[in-house]
Amino acid sequence: MTAKTNPPESQKPASPELLSRRAFLERLTFILGGIGSLVMSVPLIGYVLAPVFKSDTPKWRPIGKVDDYKVGETVAISFDNASPLPWDGQTGKTGAWLRRNTETEFIAFALTCTHLGCPVRWMASAELFMCPCHGGIYYKDGTVAAGPPPKPLPRFQTRINNGMVEVLTQPVAIQRS
């Protein structure tokens, strides 16, 4: 006589309750994984597509009355960034150097050196813009005087509107050669 042996647990057919529970948990895992993947991909898709829909339209920003600036003087000015975000706070401000050449002519220079983007400073006694990083020097009209900068200082357009000096803000790229 041969003895009947019971098959091991792994070979026994599963009960219908176990199959339905297993199928339910499997489907739940796939659904939750799909939802998680969708949630994680939305910011990535937004990041990739945002530049397509965003337009940086230039905007005129008032920076002060015409009478606030003396002819022949260069001063630091501050205004809202060209493309501010609601949460920027103080970092949403940017600056420029404003020079009044005549009664009706103003020039605004970007703060960044065209060599590597370091901030330039105005030396009133020498009437020069100087870059402390690599020794770049610019004349008062923004043209290169010495050092490694390949191009003049970038400029903002300016105008006088109803007695106010205004600057046309737009993103200014670092101009490297």
Secondary structure in CASP SS format (residue, H / E / C, confidence):
PFRMAT SS
TARGET T0000
AUTHOR 0000-0000-0000
METHOD secondary structure of the structure
MODEL  1
M C 1.00
T C 1.00
A C 1.00
K C 1.00
T C 1.00
N C 1.00
P C 1.00
P C 1.00
E H 1.00
S H 1.00
Q H 1.00
K C 1.00
P C 1.00
A C 1.00
S C 1.00
P H 1.00
E H 1.00
L H 1.00
L H 1.00
S H 1.00
R H 1.00
R H 1.00
A H 1.00
F H 1.00
L H 1.00
E H 1.00
R H 1.00
L H 1.00
T H 1.00
F H 1.00
I H 1.00
L H 1.00
G H 1.00
G H 1.00
I H 1.00
G H 1.00
S H 1.00
L H 1.00
V H 1.00
M H 1.00
S H 1.00
V H 1.00
P H 1.00
L H 1.00
I H 1.00
G H 1.00
Y H 1.00
V H 1.00
L H 1.00
A H 1.00
P H 1.00
V H 1.00
F H 1.00
K C 1.00
S C 1.00
D C 1.00
T C 1.00
P C 1.00
K E 1.00
W E 1.00
R E 1.00
P E 1.00
I E 1.00
G E 1.00
K E 1.00
V H 1.00
D H 1.00
D H 1.00
Y C 1.00
K C 1.00
V C 1.00
G C 1.00
E C 1.00
T E 1.00
V E 1.00
A E 1.00
I E 1.00
S E 1.00
F E 1.00
D E 1.00
N C 1.00
A C 1.00
S C 1.00
P C 1.00
L C 1.00
P C 1.00
W C 1.00
D C 1.00
G H 1.00
Q H 1.00
T H 1.00
G H 1.00
K E 1.00
T E 1.00
G E 1.00
A E 1.00
W E 1.00
L E 1.00
R E 1.00
R E 1.00
N C 1.00
T C 1.00
E C 1.00
T C 1.00
E C 1.00
F E 1.00
I E 1.00
A E 1.00
F E 1.00
A E 1.00
L C 1.00
T E 1.00
C C 1.00
T C 1.00
H C 1.00
L C 1.00
G C 1.00
C C 1.00
P E 1.00
V C 1.00
R E 1.00
W E 1.00
M E 1.00
A C 1.00
S C 1.00
A C 1.00
E C 1.00
L E 1.00
F E 1.00
M E 1.00
C C 1.00
P C 1.00
C C 1.00
H C 1.00
G C 1.00
G C 1.00
I E 1.00
Y E 1.00
Y E 1.00
K C 1.00
D C 1.00
G C 1.00
T C 1.00
V E 1.00
A E 1.00
A E 1.00
G C 1.00
P C 1.00
P C 1.00
P C 1.00
K C 1.00
P C 1.00
L C 1.00
P C 1.00
R E 1.00
F E 1.00
Q C 1.00
T E 1.00
R E 1.00
I E 1.00
N E 1.00
N C 1.00
G C 1.00
M E 1.00
V E 1.00
E E 1.00
V E 1.00
L E 1.00
T E 1.00
Q C 1.00
P C 1.00
V C 1.00
A C 1.00
I C 1.00
Q C 1.00
R C 1.00
S C 1.00
END
